[in-house]
Amino acid sequence: MNAAVPSVVAAAGRAFIDLILPPRCLSCGIPVANQGTLCATCWPALTFIGAPFCEVCGAPFVYEVPDDTVCADCLRRPPRYDRARSVLRYDDASRDLVLAFKHGDRTDSAAPFARWLANAGGELLDGDALLVPVPLHPSRLLARRYNQSALLCDKLARIAEVDWSADGLARRRRTRSQGRLSPTERRRNVSGAFAVTEAGKANVAGRRVVLVDDVLTTGATAEACASALLRGGARSVDILTLARAVTLNGAGNG
């Protein structure tokens, strides 16, 4: 078969999809040129996180520092994970985008978001990495119908050509929503809530795990998951999220 034929077929398929489902901005919904993109107003409103940032938690610094600098928060209380990296600052511009994906059935956002994750987390995604999504409790998964973190893992694993484990980690009990809790309450809320599954033990053992989630706020969930993965035999744990909360006091609180 001519090598050009598959690309022609793919282009025709994309044109057909664009015809029946015209491309719309992932955020505001106005027409755009290509599927999975943002309009000229929404794109520049987003704050993508780049250097300089804390070598450990990935929180951006507001001033220039050496590449391997660790923020005061991580020096004072080192997290259970090795490194965390995020695509966006979680703020007014990104909130609706993330929440539409998480709660609004915008599963079409998973593919473009995974491309962003691949760029932001490139240093974490070598061939030895195993992607593991932050799990939902079965009752919450039933209500939502999908786990947004698992969707990101599925797409990202294909882009980065790494393994992922859909059932590597389980939420053993239903926890309260973290949204209105203080940092201390968040840590208490998720303490002991996660465990490596029997099916996941063989995958996790000895591996460098990259835990994938939508938002990193205080880091309570990420640390609880990292602790469970390390107990389950993981060699190390890194964190990769679509967005993260940032407090501008030199660096954000991871």
Rosetta blueprint (number, residue, H / E / L):
1 M L
2 N L
3 A L
4 A H
5 V H
6 P H
7 S H
8 V H
9 V H
10 A H
11 A H
12 A H
13 G H
14 R H
15 A H
16 F H
17 I H
18 D H
19 L H
20 I H
21 L L
22 P L
23 P L
24 R E
25 C L
26 L L
27 S L
28 C L
29 G L
30 I L
31 P E
32 V L
33 A L
34 N L
35 Q L
36 G L
37 T L
38 L L
39 C L
40 A L
41 T L
42 C H
43 W H
44 P H
45 A H
46 L L
47 T L
48 F E
49 I L
50 G L
51 A L
52 P L
53 F E
54 C L
55 E L
56 V L
57 C L
58 G L
59 A L
60 P E
61 F L
62 V L
63 Y L
64 E L
65 V L
66 P L
67 D L
68 D L
69 T L
70 V L
71 C L
72 A H
73 D H
74 C H
75 L H
76 R H
77 R L
78 P L
79 P L
80 R L
81 Y L
82 D L
83 R E
84 A E
85 R E
86 S E
87 V E
88 L E
89 R E
90 Y L
91 D L
92 D H
93 A H
94 S H
95 R H
96 D H
97 L H
98 V H
99 L H
100 A H
101 F H
102 K H
103 H H
104 G L
105 D L
106 R L
107 T H
108 D H
109 S H
110 A H
111 A H
112 P H
113 F H
114 A H
115 R H
116 W H
117 L H
118 A H
119 N H
120 A H
121 G L
122 G H
123 E H
124 L H
125 L L
126 D L
127 G L
128 D L
129 A E
130 L E
131 L E
132 V E
133 P E
134 V L
135 P L
136 L L
137 H L
138 P H
139 S H
140 R H
141 L H
142 L H
143 A H
144 R H
145 R L
146 Y L
147 N L
148 Q H
149 S H
150 A H
151 L H
152 L H
153 C H
154 D H
155 K H
156 L H
157 A H
158 R H
159 I H
160 A H
161 E L
162 V L
163 D E
164 W E
165 S L
166 A L
167 D L
168 G L
169 L E
170 A E
171 R E
172 R L
173 R L
174 R L
175 T L
176 R L
177 S L
178 Q L
179 G L
180 R L
181 L L
182 S L
183 P H
184 T H
185 E H
186 R H
187 R H
188 R H
189 N H
190 V H
191 S L
192 G L
193 A L
194 F E
195 A E
196 V E
197 T L
198 E H
199 A H
200 G H
201 K H
202 A H
203 N H
204 V H
205 A L
206 G L
207 R L
208 R E
209 V E
210 V E
211 L E
212 V E
213 D E
214 D E
215 V E
216 L E
217 T L
218 T L
219 G L
220 A H
221 T H
222 A H
223 E H
224 A H
225 C H
226 A H
227 S H
228 A H
229 L H
230 L H
231 R H
232 G L
233 G L
234 A L
235 R L
236 S E
237 V E
238 D E
239 I E
240 L E
241 T E
242 L E
243 A E
244 R E
245 A L
246 V L
247 T L
248 L L
249 N L
250 G L
251 A L
252 G L
253 N L
254 G L
